[in-house]
Amino acid sequence: PTFPAEVEITDQGDGAYELAFTIPQGETGPTGPVGGGLAVYGGLQNGAETITNAGANVENQIPLANATTASEGVTTTANTITVPEEGDYEITYTVYVNELPTEGTVQVFARNNGTEIPSSNTTQTVPTDSGVLFTNSTIVPLTANAGVDLAIESNQTDNIDISNATLIVKKLDATTTV
């Protein structure tokens, strides 16, 4: 396309010239769609915690007492994020499990109103000489007022020391177009 530019050349003397040009602004384009981004999100976290294991292969809720600094539209209570509306949500977590007194298999997973979300399950062997980082991200449909929390389970009866646990829940906007 061609643009009607205004050009002005000025002789500055001593063989120097100044070139100045202006391209006029075009018409305003159409307004884009309103919305997009994340309207519902939030998180919980903790530092170091000892989980008193209720027994081999028994689910234990992971304590998440501290809300993250940024959240919008969710309710956070100790250990649980409650979502306000139905929709597809991304659930992401990280949990560092310290070494165990006896090597064991450990599972970490998110729960929806106390029921395991299968796609969030991460299972690893935790040795006696080093810890293991558990992390997962999954997208699941949730109903309005669903409560999301984290749980841990071991095939051992020993208490489980964890640190730096974080749970993040984000509603995905169905109106966003790519």
N, C-alpha and C positions, 0 to 999 in steps of 0.2 A: 504494500500500500504506500501511497505517497502522502506526505504530511505537509500542509501549507506552513512552512517555517518562515520566520522573519529573520533576515540576515543583515548585519551591519558590519562593515569593514571600516576601521578608522586607521589612518596613517599616523603613527606615533613619532615619526621622524627617524632619522638615522637608519633607514631600511627596516624598521620594526613596524609591524601591523598588529592591530588587535581585532580579533574576530569575535563577534557576539551574535548569537542566534537564539531565538525563542521559538519553541514549539507550543502552539496553543493547546490548552486542555480540551479533550474530547467530551462528548456527552456522557453523563452519568449512566453507568450500566444498571442492569436489574439488581434488585436486592436479593441476596442469597437466603437460604433457608435459616430459620431461627432455631436455636437449640444446638444440640451436639455436645460433646464432652461428657463428663461424668456428673450426673446429678445426685447419685446416691453412692456413697463410699465410706469406708471407715476401717479402723484397725485396732487391735489390742496387742500388747506386748508385755514381756516380763524380763527380769534379769536372771539371776540364778535361783533355782527352786529344787527342792527335793520332793519327789512324788512318793508318797507312802504307798507302795504297791499293795493292792488288795488281794493279790494272788496271781499265780501263773495263768496266763491267757484271760485276764480280767481287764476290761476297759477302765482306765483312770483318766479323769478329766485333767487337762493341763491348765494350771493356774495362769491366767492372763489378766492381771489386776490393773494394768495401766493402759488407758486409751492413747492412741497415737495423736499427735498434735493436730492433724487435719482429718476432718470427717464432715460429711454432709448427708442429712436425711436418714441416718441409721441411729439406733439406740444402742449404746454400749453399757453393759453392766459388767460386774466382775465375771470374767471368763466367757461371756457370750456377746455376739453382735446380732441384733435383731433388725431384719430388713423390713421396710415399711410397705412394700408393694411386690406383687408378683412380677416375675421376669427372669431373664437369663443373667446369671451372676458369675463373675470370675472370682474364685477363691484361691488364694495363694498363702502358703505358710512356709516358715523355716523353724526348725528346732534343732539345737545342738544337744545331743545326748552324750554325756561324759562316759568314760570307761565304766564297765560294770565289774562288780566283784567276781562274778562268774560269767564267762562268755555266754551271750544269749541272743536270740532273735527278737527284735523290737519292731513294732509297727506304730506308725504315727498316721493319723487320719483326721479329716474334718468330719463333723457330724451336723446333721440337719435335724433339729428338735430331738437330739439324743440318738439318732439312727446314723450309722456310718454311711458316708458318701463313698461308694466303692472306688470311683475314679480318683479319689484323693489319697488312697492308701499307698504308703511307702513302707516297704519292709526291708530291713538290713540286719546283718549280724554286727553286734557291738562287742568288740573284744575287751579283754581285761587291761590292755596297755595303751589304748587310745580311744578318743571319742569319735562320733560319727555325726555328720550333718545330714538332717532329713529336710528335704524341700520338695514342694509339689505345687503345681498350678493346674486348675481344672475349671471348666465352664459347666455349670449345672443350672437347671430351672429351679427356682425357689418360689414358694407361695408367700403371700403377704403374711407378715409377722413370724416368718421362719427364724429360729434361733440357731446361729452357727457357732460352734465351738470346736476345740481341738481335743483329741484323746490320744492316749498312748497305751500300748499293751505289750507285755513281754512274756516269753515262755519261762521266765525265771520268777522267783518270789522276792528277790532283792529289791530294795528301794532303788529308784531311778533318779539320778541327778541330771538336771537339764539346765541349759542357759540360753539366753538370747532367743527366746521363742517369740514369733511374730505371726499374727493372723490378719490378713487383709481381705476385705470383701468389696467388690465393685460391681454395680449394676451396669450392664451393657445396654446402650441406647439403641433400640431397634429402628429409630428414625434416621440414624446417621447413614449417609450414603458415601460410597467410595467411588 
